Amino acid sequence: MSTRRIAVDVTDRIDDVDIAQWEQVAAESIAPVHYTPAYLRAYQTSPLSPFLAARYVTVTEAGRTLAVLPCYLQKQGDPYGFLRAVGIEGADGPALLGHNWYCYDTRVPVRATGPGQRARVLGAVLDALRNVAAADGARTAGLVSVPEGDPVLDIARDKGWQVAPIVTRFQLPLHTEAGGAFDAYDSYLATLGARTRRTIRQYLRRAADTGVTTAVEAPRPDFLRTVGDLTRRTAAKYGSADMYPESAFTDFVMALGDHARVVRVDRGEQTLAAAVVLLDEERLHMWAGGTSHATLDGFSPNYLLWATEIRMAIEWRKRWVEGGRSNAPMKTRHGMKPLRLYACVAPSGG
């Protein structure tokens, strides 16, 4: 294990970090799109949810960046009540959290030579998170939406942090353990239950018979307003329409560049369903979208939207489709697997 000194640096602007090394760490650890400079820059300049300050933590050794972590100082650290629901108190006030609540795959991207160095680096990140939170006057310091099995959870437990499962996320593997992958959308459909497979095929036929078309395109501000409206109308059913404010939504997506695409389902001049998907090297993320009708003329526009997104992921040779949190029935019907997400929160006090 290396005995050289680990240095921790914290800055409040993503462009003040060593971008090349940040990207290398994110790439080597196969971190999702939420850790790319483009995403972080977009969220910094057009935040979907207001924050008091951003904190970008980097850990270096001998001039080489070993770990990175974006954090946000929030006025209210538990806006959805996930932490209170599992007995984590004190998060209602100011909190410094990594990543943010829009990220359902929080991790500390790290490159290390072995488990000993990894533990040392992760420990340094957690210590820095707690120290920065104290300096910022935050009542809570922690990580939210950390996948089950991530080594940072064990490090947090060893430090006396409170670790608890808070919610479940869903992902669809498009590969096999042997390294194979679906070669076509029909190959994916063959893995689903007979009833779901039959329903999807019926919906595809009925939609085609009524002149429905689907498309994947680069984001445009004018159409993003339509996507945002459908997203908010759908999210309102679950009490979360405020997660996608109109102006910030458009500006944020446009700033993502090639990391974002729009998927749409139309009939003539009417858009029946639309979504923004996020892209990284290995994944297509079903990020935000909505529909105008639950069902229409014997088919579900939402099912067509999902079919187009999954077909796109297969054709673009992605290894995973990330389905985000909640709506377990829809996601499990489409073959998605649950993955439990944890919060780990530092003990209060010195």
BELRA-V296164 format. One record per backbone hydrogen bond with DSSP energy under -0.5 kcal/mol. CO is the residue of the C=O (numbers start at 1). NH is the residue of the N-H. E is the energy in kcal/mol with one decimal. If there is no record, write none. Layout:
BEGIN
((CO & NH & E) (CO & NH & E))
END
This chain:
BEGIN
((5 & 62 & -0.5) (7 & 60 & -3.0) (9 & 58 & -2.6) (11 & 56 & -3.2) (13 & 16 & -1.7) (14 & 17 & -1.4) (17 & 19 & -1.3) (18 & 22 & -2.6) (19 & 23 & -2.7) (20 & 24 & -1.8) (21 & 25 & -2.5) (22 & 26 & -2.5) (23 & 27 & -2.5) (24 & 28 & -2.8) (25 & 29 & -1.8) (26 & 31 & -2.9) (27 & 30 & -1.2) (32 & 35 & -2.0) (33 & 36 & -2.0) (36 & 40 & -2.4) (37 & 41 & -2.8) (38 & 42 & -2.3) (39 & 43 & -2.6) (40 & 44 & -1.9) (41 & 45 & -2.2) (42 & 46 & -2.4) (53 & 73 & -3.2) (55 & 57 & -0.7) (55 & 71 & -2.8) (56 & 11 & -1.6) (57 & 69 & -2.0) (58 & 9 & -2.8) (59 & 66 & -3.7) (59 & 67 & -1.4) (60 & 7 & -3.1) (61 & 64 & -1.7) (63 & 65 & -0.5) (64 & 61 & -2.1) (66 & 111 & -2.7) (67 & 59 & -2.4) (68 & 109 & -0.5) (69 & 57 & -3.0) (71 & 55 & -2.8) (72 & 74 & -0.7) (72 & 97 & -2.3) (73 & 52 & -3.0) (73 & 53 & -1.1) (74 & 95 & -2.3) (78 & 81 & -1.3) (81 & 85 & -1.9) (82 & 86 & -0.6) (83 & 86 & -1.0) (83 & 88 & -2.6) (84 & 87 & -1.8) (87 & 89 & -0.9) (91 & 77 & -1.1) (91 & 78 & -0.5) (93 & 77 & -1.5) (94 & 139 & -2.4) (94 & 140 & -1.2) (95 & 74 & -3.2) (95 & 97 & -0.7) (96 & 142 & -2.0) (97 & 72 & -2.7) (98 & 144 & -2.1) (100 & 103 & -1.6) (102 & 104 & -0.6) (106 & 147 & -0.7) (107 & 109 & -0.7) (109 & 68 & -1.8) (114 & 118 & -2.5) (115 & 119 & -2.5) (116 & 120 & -1.9) (117 & 121 & -2.7) (118 & 122 & -2.9) (119 & 123 & -2.3) (120 & 124 & -1.8) (121 & 125 & -2.0) (122 & 126 & -2.3) (123 & 127 & -2.4) (124 & 128 & -2.2) (125 & 129 & -2.5) (126 & 130 & -2.2) (127 & 131 & -2.5) (128 & 132 & -2.9) (129 & 133 & -2.0) (130 & 134 & -2.0) (131 & 135 & -2.2) (132 & 136 & -2.1) (133 & 137 & -0.5) (133 & 138 & -2.7) (134 & 137 & -1.0) (140 & 96 & -2.9) (141 & 346 & -3.0) (142 & 98 & -1.8) (143 & 344 & -2.4) (145 & 106 & -2.4) (146 & 342 & -2.8) (147 & 150 & -1.9) (150 & 153 & -1.8) (150 & 154 & -0.6) (151 & 155 & -1.7) (152 & 156 & -2.4) (153 & 157 & -2.2) (154 & 158 & -2.4) (155 & 159 & -1.3) (156 & 161 & -2.7) (157 & 160 & -1.8) (161 & 163 & -0.5) (162 & 345 & -2.6) (164 & 343 & -2.7) (167 & 341 & -3.1) (168 & 326 & -1.1) (169 & 339 & -2.6) (170 & 323 & -3.0) (170 & 324 & -0.6) (171 & 173 & -0.6) (171 & 337 & -3.4) (172 & 321 & -2.1) (174 & 182 & -1.3) (176 & 179 & -2.0) (180 & 176 & -2.3) (184 & 188 & -1.3) (185 & 189 & -2.5) (186 & 190 & -1.8) (188 & 191 & -1.9) (189 & 192 & -1.7) (193 & 197 & -2.9) (194 & 198 & -2.4) (195 & 199 & -2.4) (196 & 200 & -2.6) (197 & 201 & -2.1) (198 & 202 & -2.3) (199 & 203 & -2.6) (200 & 204 & -2.4) (201 & 205 & -2.1) (202 & 206 & -2.9) (203 & 207 & -2.5) (204 & 208 & -2.0) (205 & 209 & -2.3) (206 & 210 & -1.1) (207 & 210 & -0.6) (207 & 212 & -2.4) (208 & 211 & -1.5) (211 & 268 & -0.6) (213 & 266 & -2.8) (215 & 264 & -2.5) (217 & 262 & -3.3) (220 & 224 & -2.5) (221 & 225 & -1.1) (222 & 226 & -0.6) (223 & 226 & -0.5) (223 & 227 & -2.3) (224 & 228 & -3.1) (225 & 229 & -2.0) (226 & 230 & -2.4) (227 & 231 & -2.6) (228 & 232 & -2.6) (229 & 233 & -2.3) (230 & 234 & -2.1) (231 & 235 & -2.9) (232 & 236 & -2.1) (234 & 237 & -1.1) (235 & 238 & -1.8) (235 & 240 & -2.2) (236 & 239 & -1.2) (240 & 243 & -1.7) (241 & 244 & -1.5) (245 & 249 & -2.8) (246 & 250 & -2.0) (247 & 251 & -2.4) (248 & 252 & -2.9) (249 & 253 & -2.2) (250 & 254 & -2.3) (251 & 255 & -1.6) (252 & 256 & -0.5) (253 & 256 & -1.3) (254 & 257 & -0.9) (256 & 259 & -1.8) (257 & 260 & -1.5) (259 & 279 & -2.6) (261 & 277 & -2.7) (262 & 217 & -2.7) (263 & 275 & -2.4) (264 & 215 & -1.9) (265 & 272 & -2.6) (265 & 273 & -1.6) (266 & 213 & -2.9) (267 & 270 & -1.9) (270 & 267 & -2.9) (270 & 272 & -0.7) (272 & 292 & -2.7) (272 & 293 & -0.6) (273 & 265 & -2.9) (274 & 290 & -2.4) (275 & 263 & -2.7) (275 & 277 & -0.5) (276 & 287 & -0.9) (276 & 288 & -1.8) (277 & 261 & -2.1) (278 & 285 & -3.3) (282 & 319 & -2.2) (282 & 320 & -1.7) (283 & 280 & -2.1) (284 & 286 & -0.6) (284 & 322 & -3.0) (285 & 278 & -2.0) (285 & 287 & -1.6) (288 & 276 & -3.2) (290 & 274 & -2.2) (296 & 299 & -1.3) (299 & 296 & -3.1) (299 & 301 & -0.6) (300 & 304 & -1.6) (301 & 305 & -2.1) (302 & 306 & -2.4) (303 & 307 & -2.5) (304 & 308 & -2.4) (305 & 309 & -2.2) (306 & 310 & -2.8) (307 & 311 & -2.4) (308 & 312 & -2.3) (309 & 313 & -2.2) (310 & 314 & -2.2) (311 & 315 & -2.7) (312 & 316 & -2.3) (313 & 318 & -2.6) (314 & 317 & -1.4) (319 & 174 & -3.0) (320 & 284 & -1.9) (320 & 322 & -0.5) (321 & 172 & -3.2) (321 & 323 & -0.6) (322 & 286 & -3.0) (324 & 170 & -2.2) (327 & 331 & -1.8) (328 & 332 & -3.0) (329 & 333 & -1.9) (330 & 334 & -1.1) (331 & 336 & -2.5) (332 & 335 & -1.7) (337 & 171 & -2.0) (339 & 169 & -2.9) (340 & 148 & -2.3) (341 & 166 & -2.8) (341 & 167 & -1.2) (342 & 146 & -3.0) (343 & 164 & -2.3) (344 & 143 & -2.4) (345 & 162 & -2.7))
END
